Amino acid sequence: MDFHSYSSKCAFSSLEDIKGKKVTVMGLGLNGGGLAAVRFFLKKGAYVIATDMKTEAQLKPSVDALMSDSSLPLENLTLRLGEHRLEDFENADCVIKNPGVKYEGNKYLAAARAIESDLSIFLRFTDCPLIAVTGSKGKSSTVSAIHYGLTQAGYKCFLGGNITVSPLTFIDEVNADTPVVIEFSSWQLADLRGRGVLKPHISIITKIVPDHQNWYGNMEDYVADKRLIYADQGRGDYSIFDFGDDEPGTGPAAGGTWGNLFAAESKATVLRYYDKAPEGASDRADGTYYGVWQDRDADGRFAGKVMLPQMEEPEIILRELSVPGSHMRTNLLNAALVMYLMNVAPEKIISILGSWQGITHRLQYFHSWKCGKKEYKFYNDSCATVPEAAAMATQAFGKSVTLLTGGTDKGLDLAPLVKVLTKPEPFEHAVKGLYFLSGTATDKILPAIEDQGRTYYGDFDSLDQLLTCLKNNIEKEAAKADKNGPAPSDASPEVIVFSPGATSFGMFNNEFDRGEQFMKKVRERF
């Protein structure tokens, strides 16, 4: 792929220079980024055109939020909805690009005099210590845990980026002493190529697996955007990378692992994260094993440990957590490492992160229901949009679960999810109940399920249909159990987890809307 590189020169010499300029915001959207950009530029005195291919009716929540905001000079705003006009791009002093729009082949962007994004504007005009996170799995949980941890430790800290909070909402509140945590999607990173503005003090790349292959077409191009996160870091900065193996067939074309490739390229101090104590951990002469890893004490207790170049022996910085799953331990161990690098004491890190309850739409416990002799606990994992994430969700609870899954294909290899559903031998816990939403990913999964002769329900064209079937099946099971005497005194709650492993196209606006609808409908029914 020929990657587009943007100008290192900005259309604005300062934030004050925005006043009186003509700005076109490409993509008002529903996730907050476009809305935040419109508000920001209006408040800075610009004349703003907000243009989106979605209609006013489709964008009603965003339009209503703007029109009801009395603090905005709405006379300087033009809404161009349901279409783009070439003159809006040609005549603008600057176009603010939506990261979900490709530059390549886009006639509107090609006509723009200058292109920025909300993140490029933020990075150009702030000097705050930046903690930047990207990856395929776990990045939202990681940034949320870092933000929570630093805030609880006493820092004034902000969180933004791909987690649906534009940093333009807090740009006027940060300074050189304010740590800012940013989650970067690969598309947001691509929008920074060539600008020279991304220089994080700490960067993290979470586990790399195939994602967005319908956009990129191959892993090399996908990961090329991820590598931008550390490209301009220096010796006083830190880069944190995976030390584990990649999924078979998903690593670099030249061989080795993505983590090792990143480590060889970064000019920062490189630290690694491990899912277990690294072999040869006592021999650190070459620095190979500096970083963090999951371990166990002699009594079997979980212990997250850190070892840095200046240390003589490892130190425990993480203990038992409130959130389930070994992958969440990895996310929180990276958060603990960031806190440690930011000079938070180990005992404080252990206490703070041990109380973290997770984030919305990611293995989020939200509802309990009693039916007959059993209790059922519902978890919302709607932001699991890749097959690997849904597969990991089935193993996160230390017991077999009922899985609600499926959706629209993203051009990804569905084998990781198919494997856990059809060949449970390598996995600790088999899936006990299986329900599918309809979609192109589901269409590809079902033949393998049927070949194994296992029972499943669906595919359903709506959450209402799926949840109705689920409830009917539970009530039938409860009626049978009532005839068999009292429930065992040690019976633990059943776990029902909604982890699609696919996108939300068709039925929902996005994965966040999908999760909200799921939780609302579960609470109404159960």
C-alpha positions as CSV (number, residue, x, y, z in Angstrom):
1,M,0.0,0.0,0.0
2,D,1.2,3.5,-0.7
3,F,0.6,5.4,2.5
4,H,-0.4,9.0,2.4
5,S,1.9,11.4,4.4
6,Y,0.5,14.6,5.7
7,S,2.2,18.0,6.0
8,S,4.3,18.8,9.1
9,K,2.9,22.4,8.8
10,C,-0.4,23.3,10.3
11,A,-3.1,25.5,8.9
12,F,-3.1,27.4,12.1
13,S,-0.1,29.1,13.7
14,S,-1.7,29.0,17.2
15,L,-5.1,28.2,18.8
16,E,-5.8,32.0,18.6
17,D,-5.2,31.9,14.9
18,I,-8.3,29.7,14.4
19,K,-10.5,32.8,14.8
20,G,-12.1,33.8,11.6
21,K,-10.9,30.8,9.6
22,K,-13.1,28.6,7.5
23,V,-13.2,25.0,8.8
24,T,-15.0,22.0,7.3
25,V,-15.6,19.1,9.7
26,M,-15.9,15.9,7.7
27,G,-18.1,13.6,9.6
28,L,-20.4,14.9,12.3
29,G,-21.2,11.3,13.3
30,L,-22.7,9.9,16.5
31,N,-19.7,8.9,18.5
32,G,-18.7,12.3,19.7
33,G,-15.5,13.1,17.7
34,G,-17.1,15.2,15.0
35,L,-19.4,16.9,17.5
36,A,-16.5,17.8,19.7
37,A,-14.6,19.2,16.7
38,V,-17.5,21.4,15.7
39,R,-17.9,22.7,19.2
40,F,-14.2,23.4,19.6
41,F,-13.8,25.3,16.3
42,L,-17.0,27.3,16.9
43,K,-15.8,28.3,20.4
44,K,-12.4,29.3,18.9
45,G,-14.2,31.7,16.5
46,A,-14.1,29.7,13.2
47,Y,-16.8,29.5,10.6
48,V,-17.7,25.8,10.5
49,I,-19.3,23.6,8.0
50,A,-20.2,20.2,9.4
51,T,-20.8,17.8,6.5
52,D,-21.8,14.1,6.7
53,M,-23.3,11.6,4.2
54,K,-25.8,10.6,6.9
55,T,-29.0,12.5,6.9
56,E,-30.2,14.9,9.6
57,A,-32.7,12.3,10.8
58,Q,-29.9,9.7,11.2
59,L,-27.8,12.2,13.1
60,K,-30.6,13.6,15.2
61,P,-28.8,13.1,18.6
62,S,-25.7,15.1,17.4
63,V,-27.8,17.8,15.7
64,D,-30.0,18.2,18.7
65,A,-26.9,18.5,21.0
66,L,-25.6,21.3,18.8
67,M,-28.8,23.2,18.3
68,S,-29.6,23.2,22.1
69,D,-26.2,24.5,23.1
70,S,-26.6,28.2,23.9
71,S,-22.9,28.6,24.5
72,L,-22.1,28.2,20.8
73,P,-22.2,30.9,18.1
74,L,-24.6,28.9,16.0
75,E,-24.8,31.7,13.4
76,N,-21.3,30.6,12.3
77,L,-22.4,27.0,11.7
78,T,-23.6,25.4,8.5
79,L,-24.9,21.8,8.6
80,R,-24.4,20.0,5.3
81,L,-26.1,16.6,5.9
82,G,-26.9,13.8,3.5
83,E,-24.2,15.0,1.1
84,H,-20.7,16.4,0.6
85,R,-20.1,19.3,-1.6
86,L,-16.7,19.8,-3.3
87,E,-16.7,23.5,-2.7
88,D,-16.9,23.0,1.1
89,F,-13.5,21.3,0.9
90,E,-11.9,23.5,-1.7
91,N,-12.8,26.8,0.1
92,A,-11.9,25.7,3.6
93,D,-8.8,26.9,5.3
94,C,-8.7,23.5,7.0
95,V,-10.6,20.2,6.8
96,I,-10.9,18.1,9.9
97,K,-10.9,14.5,8.7
98,N,-12.9,11.7,10.2
99,P,-10.4,8.8,10.8
100,G,-12.9,6.3,9.3
101,V,-12.6,7.9,5.9
102,K,-9.8,6.8,3.6
103,Y,-7.7,9.5,2.0
104,E,-6.8,7.4,-1.0
105,G,-9.3,7.9,-3.8
106,N,-11.3,10.5,-1.9
107,K,-12.0,13.5,-4.2
108,Y,-13.1,15.7,-1.4
109,L,-10.0,15.2,0.7
110,A,-7.9,15.6,-2.4
111,A,-9.4,19.0,-3.0
112,A,-8.6,20.3,0.6
113,R,-5.9,22.9,1.1
114,A,-5.0,21.5,4.5
115,I,-6.2,18.4,6.5
116,E,-6.0,17.9,10.2
117,S,-7.7,15.6,12.7
118,D,-8.9,16.3,16.3
119,L,-5.8,14.4,17.5
120,S,-3.3,16.2,15.3
121,I,-4.7,19.6,16.5
122,F,-4.4,18.4,20.1
123,L,-0.9,17.2,19.7
124,R,0.3,20.3,17.8
125,F,-0.8,22.7,20.5
126,T,-0.1,20.8,23.8
127,D,3.0,19.7,25.7
128,C,1.5,17.3,28.2
129,P,3.2,14.0,29.0
130,L,1.4,11.6,26.7
131,I,0.7,7.9,27.4
132,A,-0.3,6.4,24.0
133,V,-1.8,3.0,23.5
134,T,-2.7,1.0,20.4
135,G,-3.0,-2.7,19.4
136,S,-5.7,-5.1,18.4
137,K,-7.0,-6.4,21.7
138,G,-7.3,-4.9,25.1
139,K,-6.3,-1.3,24.3
140,S,-9.6,0.3,25.7
141,S,-9.3,-1.7,28.9
142,T,-5.7,-0.7,29.2
143,V,-6.2,3.0,28.7
144,S,-9.2,3.0,31.1
145,A,-7.2,1.2,33.8
146,I,-4.2,3.6,33.4
147,H,-6.5,6.7,33.6
148,Y,-8.3,5.2,36.6
149,G,-5.0,4.3,38.3
150,L,-3.3,7.7,37.8
151,T,-6.4,9.6,38.8
152,Q,-6.8,7.6,42.0
153,A,-3.1,8.0,42.7
154,G,-3.6,11.8,42.8
155,Y,-2.8,12.9,39.3
156,K,-5.0,15.3,37.3
157,C,-5.2,13.1,34.3
158,F,-7.3,13.0,31.1
159,L,-8.4,10.1,28.8
160,G,-9.4,10.4,25.1
161,G,-9.0,9.1,21.6
162,N,-10.6,6.0,20.1
163,I,-12.4,5.4,23.4
164,T,-15.0,8.0,22.0
165,V,-13.7,11.1,23.9
166,S,-12.1,13.7,21.7
167,P,-9.1,15.3,23.3
168,L,-10.4,18.7,22.0
169,T,-12.9,18.5,24.9
170,F,-10.1,19.0,27.4
171,I,-7.4,20.8,25.4
172,D,-7.7,24.0,27.4
173,E,-7.3,22.2,30.7
174,V,-3.9,20.5,30.1
175,N,-0.4,21.6,30.6
176,A,3.2,20.2,31.0
177,D,2.2,18.6,34.3
178,T,-1.0,16.9,33.1
179,P,-0.6,13.3,32.0
180,V,-3.0,12.5,29.1
181,V,-3.9,8.9,28.1
182,I,-4.8,8.4,24.5
183,E,-6.2,5.3,22.8
184,F,-5.2,5.3,19.1
185,S,-6.9,3.2,16.4
186,S,-4.7,2.3,13.4
187,W,-6.7,4.8,11.4
188,Q,-6.1,7.6,13.9
189,L,-2.4,6.8,13.7
190,A,-2.5,6.9,9.9
191,D,-3.9,10.4,10.1
192,L,-0.7,11.5,11.9
193,R,1.8,10.1,9.4
194,G,4.3,12.7,8.4
195,R,3.2,15.4,10.8
196,G,5.9,14.7,13.4
197,V,3.6,15.5,16.4
198,L,3.2,12.1,18.1
199,K,6.0,11.8,20.7
200,P,4.6,9.9,23.6
201,H,6.5,9.6,26.9
202,I,5.1,6.0,27.2
203,S,3.8,4.0,24.3
204,I,2.1,0.5,24.5
205,I,1.1,-1.8,21.8
206,T,-1.3,-4.5,23.1
207,K,-1.6,-7.9,21.5
208,I,-1.6,-7.8,17.7
209,V,-4.1,-10.1,15.9
210,P,-5.7,-9.7,12.5
211,D,-8.2,-6.8,12.4
212,H,-9.7,-4.5,9.8
213,Q,-8.5,-6.7,7.0
214,N,-11.5,-5.5,4.9
215,W,-9.8,-2.1,5.1
216,Y,-6.1,-3.0,4.8
217,G,-6.1,-6.3,3.0
218,N,-3.1,-7.7,4.8
219,M,-1.3,-7.7,8.2
220,E,1.8,-5.8,7.0
221,D,-0.2,-2.7,6.1
222,Y,-2.4,-2.9,9.2
223,V,0.7,-3.1,11.5
224,A,2.5,-0.4,9.5
225,D,0.1,2.1,11.0
226,K,0.5,0.7,14.5
227,R,4.2,1.2,14.3
228,L,3.7,5.0,14.0
229,I,3.0,5.1,17.8
230,Y,6.7,4.7,18.7
231,A,8.3,6.1,15.5
232,D,9.3,9.5,17.0
233,Q,10.0,8.4,20.6
234,G,13.5,9.1,22.0
235,R,15.9,7.8,24.6
236,G,14.0,9.3,27.5
237,D,10.8,7.6,26.6
238,Y,9.4,4.1,27.1
239,S,8.0,1.6,24.6
240,I,6.1,-1.4,26.0
241,F,5.6,-4.5,23.7
242,D,4.4,-8.1,23.8
243,F,7.0,-10.8,24.4
244,G,4.7,-13.7,23.4
245,D,4.2,-15.5,20.2
246,D,1.8,-14.3,17.5
247,E,-1.1,-16.4,16.4
248,P,0.1,-18.9,13.8
249,G,0.3,-17.3,10.3
250,T,-0.3,-13.8,11.6
251,G,3.3,-12.6,12.4
252,P,5.6,-10.6,10.2
253,A,6.2,-11.8,6.7
254,A,10.0,-11.7,7.4
255,G,9.6,-14.0,10.3
256,G,9.9,-13.5,14.1
257,T,7.2,-11.8,16.1
258,W,5.6,-8.4,16.0
259,G,6.8,-7.6,19.5
260,N,10.4,-8.4,18.6
261,L,10.1,-6.3,15.4
262,F,8.8,-3.3,17.4
263,A,11.5,-3.7,20.0
264,A,14.2,-3.7,17.4
265,E,12.9,-0.5,15.8
266,S,12.0,1.7,18.8
267,K,14.6,4.3,19.9
268,A,13.0,4.4,23.4
269,T,13.8,2.2,26.4
270,V,12.0,-1.0,25.5
271,L,10.1,-3.0,28.1
272,R,8.2,-6.2,27.5
273,Y,5.1,-7.9,29.0
274,Y,4.8,-11.6,29.5
275,D,1.9,-13.9,30.4
276,K,4.2,-15.9,32.7
277,A,7.7,-15.6,34.3
278,P,10.2,-15.5,31.4
279,E,12.8,-18.3,31.2
280,G,16.2,-17.0,32.4
281,A,14.6,-14.2,34.3
282,S,17.5,-14.1,36.7
283,D,20.0,-13.4,33.9
284,R,19.4,-9.9,32.7
285,A,22.8,-8.9,31.4
286,D,21.4,-8.1,27.9
287,G,18.2,-6.5,29.1
288,T,16.0,-9.0,27.3
289,Y,13.8,-9.6,30.2
290,Y,13.1,-6.1,31.5
291,G,9.4,-5.5,31.8
292,V,6.4,-7.1,33.6
293,W,5.0,-10.6,33.9
294,Q,2.4,-12.7,35.6
295,D,3.6,-15.1,38.3
296,R,2.4,-17.0,41.3
297,D,3.7,-17.0,44.9
298,A,4.6,-20.2,46.7
299,D,1.1,-20.3,48.1
300,G,-0.4,-20.0,44.6
301,R,-1.5,-16.3,44.8
302,F,-1.3,-14.3,41.6
303,A,1.6,-11.8,41.6
304,G,2.3,-9.3,38.8
305,K,6.0,-8.5,38.8
306,V,8.2,-5.8,37.4
307,M,11.9,-5.6,36.6
308,L,13.6,-2.5,35.2
309,P,17.2,-1.8,34.2
310,Q,18.1,0.0,37.4
311,M,16.6,-2.7,39.7
312,E,18.5,-5.5,41.4
313,E,15.4,-7.8,41.8
314,P,11.8,-8.0,40.6
315,E,9.1,-6.2,42.6
316,I,5.4,-7.1,43.0
317,I,3.1,-4.4,41.6
318,L,-0.2,-6.3,41.1
319,R,-2.3,-8.8,43.1
320,E,-5.7,-10.3,42.7
321,L,-8.2,-8.3,40.6
322,S,-11.9,-7.6,40.5
323,V,-12.2,-8.2,36.7
324,P,-12.1,-11.7,35.2
325,G,-9.7,-13.2,32.7
326,S,-6.0,-13.7,32.2
327,H,-6.1,-11.2,29.3
328,M,-7.4,-8.6,31.7
329,R,-4.5,-9.4,34.0
330,T,-2.2,-8.5,31.1
331,N,-4.0,-5.2,30.5
332,L,-3.9,-4.3,34.2
333,L,-0.3,-5.3,34.5
334,N,0.6,-2.9,31.7
335,A,-1.4,-0.2,33.5
336,A,0.5,-1.1,36.7
337,L,3.8,-0.7,34.8
338,V,2.8,2.8,33.6
339,M,1.9,3.8,37.1
340,Y,5.2,2.5,38.3
341,L,7.0,4.5,35.7
342,M,5.0,7.5,36.8
343,N,6.4,7.0,40.3
344,V,3.4,5.5,42.0
345,A,4.4,3.3,44.9
346,P,3.8,-0.5,44.4
347,E,1.5,-0.9,47.4
348,K,-0.7,1.9,46.1
349,I,-0.8,0.4,42.6
350,I,-1.9,-2.9,44.1
351,S,-4.7,-1.3,46.1
352,I,-5.9,1.0,43.3
353,L,-6.0,-1.5,40.4
354,G,-7.3,-4.3,42.7
355,S,-10.5,-2.2,43.0
356,W,-11.0,-1.4,39.3
357,Q,-14.3,-2.7,38.1
358,G,-13.7,-2.7,34.3
359,I,-15.3,-0.6,31.6
360,T,-18.6,-0.5,29.8
361,H,-19.0,-3.1,27.0
362,R,-15.9,-5.1,27.9
363,L,-16.7,-8.1,30.0
364,Q,-19.0,-5.8,32.0
365,Y,-21.1,-7.4,34.7
366,F,-24.4,-5.6,34.7
367,H,-27.4,-7.8,35.7
368,S,-28.4,-10.8,37.8
369,W,-31.5,-12.9,37.5
370,K,-32.9,-15.8,39.6
371,C,-34.8,-18.5,37.8
372,G,-35.8,-21.5,39.8
373,K,-32.9,-22.8,41.8
374,K,-30.2,-20.9,39.8
375,E,-28.8,-17.4,39.6
376,Y,-27.8,-16.1,36.2
377,K,-25.2,-13.3,35.8
378,F,-25.1,-11.3,32.5
379,Y,-22.0,-9.8,31.1
380,N,-21.8,-7.3,28.2
381,D,-18.7,-7.7,26.0
382,S,-20.1,-5.9,22.9
383,C,-16.7,-4.3,22.2
384,A,-15.3,-7.7,21.4
385,T,-15.3,-7.2,17.6
386,V,-12.6,-9.7,16.7
387,P,-12.9,-13.5,16.9
388,E,-10.0,-13.8,19.3
389,A,-11.7,-11.5,21.8
390,A,-14.9,-13.6,21.8
391,A,-12.9,-16.8,22.2
392,M,-11.0,-15.3,25.2
393,A,-14.3,-14.3,26.7
394,T,-15.4,-17.9,26.9
395,Q,-12.3,-18.7,29.0
396,A,-12.4,-15.6,31.3
397,F,-14.6,-16.9,34.1
398,G,-13.0,-20.0,35.3
399,K,-16.0,-22.1,34.3
400,S,-18.2,-22.9,31.2
401,V,-20.4,-20.1,30.0
402,T,-23.4,-19.5,27.7
403,L,-22.2,-17.5,24.8
404,L,-24.3,-15.0,22.7
405,T,-22.2,-14.2,19.7
406,G,-22.1,-13.5,15.9
407,G,-22.6,-10.6,13.6
408,T,-21.0,-9.1,10.5
409,D,-17.8,-10.2,9.0
410,K,-14.7,-7.9,9.0
411,G,-12.7,-10.0,6.6
412,L,-11.0,-11.7,9.5
413,D,-10.0,-15.3,10.1
414,L,-12.8,-16.7,12.2
415,A,-10.8,-19.8,13.2
416,P,-10.0,-18.7,16.8
417,L,-13.7,-18.5,17.6
418,V,-14.7,-21.6,15.6
419,K,-11.9,-23.6,17.4
420,V,-13.2,-22.8,20.9
421,L,-16.7,-23.7,19.9
422,T,-16.0,-26.9,18.1
423,K,-12.7,-28.3,19.5
424,P,-12.6,-27.5,23.2
425,E,-9.8,-29.9,24.0
426,P,-7.0,-27.2,24.1
427,F,-9.3,-25.0,26.2
428,E,-10.0,-25.3,29.8
429,H,-13.7,-24.6,29.6
430,A,-16.1,-25.7,26.9
431,V,-19.0,-23.4,25.9
432,K,-22.2,-24.9,27.3
433,G,-24.9,-22.8,25.5
434,L,-24.6,-21.1,22.2
435,Y,-26.7,-18.4,20.6
436,F,-26.1,-16.5,17.3
437,L,-27.1,-13.1,15.9
438,S,-27.4,-13.2,12.2
439,G,-24.7,-11.7,9.9
440,T,-22.0,-12.6,7.4
441,A,-19.6,-13.8,10.1
442,T,-22.3,-16.1,11.6
443,D,-22.9,-17.5,8.1
444,K,-19.2,-18.5,7.9
445,I,-19.2,-20.0,11.5
446,L,-22.3,-22.1,11.4
447,P,-21.2,-24.8,8.9
448,A,-18.4,-25.8,11.2
449,I,-20.8,-25.9,14.2
450,E,-23.2,-28.0,12.3
451,D,-20.4,-30.4,11.1
452,Q,-19.7,-31.1,14.8
453,G,-23.3,-31.8,15.5
454,R,-23.4,-29.5,18.4
455,T,-26.6,-27.7,19.5
456,Y,-27.0,-24.0,18.9
457,Y,-29.8,-21.5,18.7
458,G,-30.3,-18.9,15.9
459,D,-29.2,-17.2,13.8
460,F,-31.5,-14.5,15.1
461,D,-32.3,-11.3,13.2
462,S,-32.7,-9.3,16.4
463,L,-31.7,-9.2,20.1
464,D,-35.4,-9.6,21.0
465,Q,-35.6,-12.9,19.2
466,L,-32.4,-14.2,20.7
467,L,-33.2,-13.1,24.3
468,T,-36.8,-14.6,24.0
469,C,-35.3,-17.9,23.0
470,L,-32.7,-17.8,25.7
471,K,-35.3,-17.0,28.4
472,N,-37.6,-19.8,27.2
473,N,-34.7,-22.3,27.3
474,I,-33.7,-21.3,30.9
475,E,-37.3,-21.5,32.1
476,K,-37.6,-25.0,30.6
477,E,-34.4,-26.0,32.3
478,A,-35.6,-24.6,35.6
479,A,-38.9,-26.4,35.4
480,K,-37.0,-29.7,34.9
481,A,-34.7,-29.0,37.8
482,D,-37.6,-28.3,40.2
483,K,-38.6,-31.9,39.9
484,N,-35.2,-33.1,41.0
485,G,-35.1,-31.7,44.5
486,P,-33.1,-28.8,46.1
487,A,-30.2,-27.2,44.3
488,P,-26.7,-28.0,45.6
489,S,-25.6,-25.6,48.4
490,D,-22.4,-24.8,46.6
491,A,-23.9,-24.1,43.2
492,S,-22.3,-21.0,41.7
493,P,-24.1,-18.6,39.4
494,E,-24.4,-19.4,35.7
495,V,-22.6,-16.9,33.4
496,I,-24.1,-15.6,30.2
497,V,-21.8,-13.4,28.1
498,F,-22.6,-11.4,25.0
499,S,-19.3,-11.3,23.1
500,P,-20.0,-11.0,19.3
501,G,-16.5,-11.3,17.9
502,A,-17.8,-9.4,14.9
503,T,-19.0,-5.9,13.9
504,S,-22.4,-4.4,14.5
505,F,-23.3,-3.3,10.9
506,G,-26.9,-3.7,10.0
507,M,-28.6,-4.1,13.3
508,F,-26.9,-1.3,15.3
509,N,-25.2,2.0,14.9
510,N,-22.0,0.7,16.4
511,E,-20.7,-1.7,19.0
512,F,-21.5,0.8,21.8
513,D,-25.1,1.1,20.7
514,R,-25.2,-2.7,20.4
515,G,-24.0,-3.1,24.0
516,E,-26.5,-0.5,25.3
517,Q,-29.4,-2.1,23.6
518,F,-28.3,-5.5,24.9
519,M,-28.2,-4.4,28.5
520,K,-31.5,-2.5,28.2
521,K,-33.3,-5.5,26.7
522,V,-31.8,-7.9,29.3
523,R,-33.0,-5.7,32.2
524,E,-36.5,-5.5,30.6
525,R,-36.8,-9.3,30.1
526,F,-35.0,-10.9,33.0
